[in-house]
Amino acid sequence: MTSASLRFWSWPRAWFCCGLACTMNVAAADFENPTEVLDTPGARAAYRVTDPALRALALELLATPDDAVADTAVVTPNPHPGAAWWPGAGLGLFMHWGFHSVEQLQPSWASIRGYPHGTEEARFHGMGYFRLADRFNPTAWDPGAWAPQARAAGFRYMVLTAKHHDGFALWPSRWGNFSTRQFLGGRDLLRTYADGLRASGLKVGFYFSPQDWHYPGFPLGDVNFDHRQRNQRPPIADAAANAERAREFFIYTIAQLHELLTGYGPVEELWFDGLGWPGVTFPTKAVYRWIRSLQPQILINDRWGRVRTPDGSDTTTMKFGDFTTHEYTALSERPAGRWEYCRSWYGHWGYSGPFAGELNVELERLGRIRAWDGNYLLNIGPRPDGRLPEGTEAALAEMAAWMKVNGEAIHDVRGGREGAASVPTTENGRVTYLHLFADQAGSVWLEAKAEVKSVRLLGQDGELHPEVRDGRLHFAAVGQGYRIIRVEWVK
């Protein structure tokens, strides 16, 4: 961390350097067992950020309300040239991974007693969930080994859960007592991840949960709460004390974000998942402006201020970001602006046993998303030792074969105009792609916007000869399964 990394805020260089040199980084393990979720003076001390420069930075952010930041100061989507890759990427790989994988549990939510969206969670609720961190030993974590396969399969970027709601950091964080610093001898799983992806040309993204259920006194109630209690946050007995604790939590959150944004080179996507504290309003625009001062090319989703309850209801205190997030949503119309759709290929978000996904279903979903100008962030949960789930390599190989033939209709395209065809379309310059899915029967049509140069079915030789009638190209039924017709116009 250097003075340049905080230049946006123009802190005095001497003061900042003194903050680093004079801070005593006391090991969190000296205070409490890190697998215990405790709200004690010792636990709070382990999470208190003692670096004066980081504290000053966070307090400056906290004191800057959203209406004090001009719209021109944080333009969305990010206009930086380094962010121009995103609309054409099409497909990203999501990875929810952590100590929850040792028992194939849903990340974080498995800690909630009686969580209604699964059955395995009943075995490890409350403190039993957090104690699984002692068993996490990812000896085979090597993203560089499978990143080339992911790239060939059409993935252009990846987002890894650097820290989920359970608070476990996959890097040796200076702050808190629940990271690889305490459990894996300081091993940095994010460094291996970032280096491995870049070697294969994949863009690097981090998922970071701004809520932290391991943080002492985080407003969830007792660690053994059930899903009903989770939706009934404890009342605020002392507003001043609540504000002070929220302030310390915000400082801690900014300090961990600073580590992510200054320690791993260029970060292309930052995926937030819900900051919230009862009785307190946290800033959004000032935080995003600061993030861009460290990573000018970064793209950030719209969930910094998102609050989610386990019953599935979603609310957002402020919708603001470079793209909107749609999770397992049944979309009935084309979302406005840039957007990303996410879901797991199979099972829950974490490791769910051997691969059991359906490739054809996801490819068709990808085609529909691209026809509406979205990106698809498709999730796979790695095994406890860090390897991909059994059978994933075969699925990636099959996907790569499909992309070799059809990838031109997925990458570096934009969605076609609504109503210009009877099926979803994507476009790239003088080429229009008609996406015919497995359930498509009968003829299809496309508006003729110019003279036709060539028409063919991707993956097959020979020209198609559609009937030109009433200003449209009419195609008889062709092929089976997911088919893509390529139409090239003269101009």
FENSULFEN-V676133 format. One record per backbone hydrogen bond with DSSP energy under -1.0 kcal/mol. NH is the residue of the N-H (numbers start at 1). CO is the residue of the C=O. If there is no record, write none. Layout:
nh: {NH NH}
co: {CO CO}
This chain:
nh: {6 7 9 16 17 18 19 20 21 22 26 30 31 32 36 38 44 45 46 55 56 57 58 59 60 61 62 63 64 68 69 73 83 84 86 89 91 92 93 94 95 101 102 103 104 105 109 110 111 112 113 115 122 123 124 126 128 129 130 131 132 133 134 135 136 139 140 141 145 147 150 151 152 153 154 155 156 158 159 160 161 162 162 163 167 169 170 173 176 180 182 183 184 186 187 189 192 193 194 195 196 197 198 199 200 201 202 203 205 206 207 208 209 213 215 218 220 225 227 230 232 242 243 244 245 246 247 248 249 250 251 252 253 254 255 256 257 258 259 260 261 262 263 268 269 270 271 274 275 280 288 289 290 291 292 293 294 295 298 299 301 306 307 309 312 315 317 322 324 326 328 331 340 341 342 343 345 355 362 363 364 365 366 367 368 369 370 371 373 374 375 376 377 378 379 380 383 386 392 395 396 397 398 399 400 401 402 403 404 406 407 409 410 411 412 414 416 420 422 426 427 428 431 432 433 434 435 436 440 444 446 447 448 453 454 456 458 460 464 467 469 472 473 474 475 483 485 486 487 488 489 490}
co: {3 4 6 12 13 14 15 16 17 18 24 27 28 28 33 36 40 41 42 51 52 53 54 55 56 57 58 59 61 65 66 70 80 81 83 86 89 376 157 378 159 98 99 100 101 100 107 106 108 109 225 112 119 120 121 111 125 126 126 127 129 130 131 132 133 137 385 138 142 143 146 147 148 149 151 150 91 203 93 205 95 160 207 207 164 178 162 171 46 169 179 179 180 180 184 170 188 189 190 191 192 193 194 195 197 198 197 156 158 269 160 271 163 165 212 215 218 222 113 226 229 238 239 240 241 242 243 244 245 246 247 248 249 250 251 252 253 254 255 256 257 258 259 204 204 299 206 303 304 277 284 285 286 287 288 289 290 291 295 268 270 303 315 313 309 307 305 300 338 340 342 329 324 375 326 377 379 390 358 359 360 361 362 363 364 365 366 367 370 369 339 90 341 92 343 94 387 383 389 391 392 393 394 395 396 397 398 399 400 402 403 406 407 407 88 427 425 417 445 433 414 431 428 487 426 485 424 483 437 475 473 420 471 488 488 486 484 457 455 474 472 469 446 467 444 436 434 456 432 454 430 451}
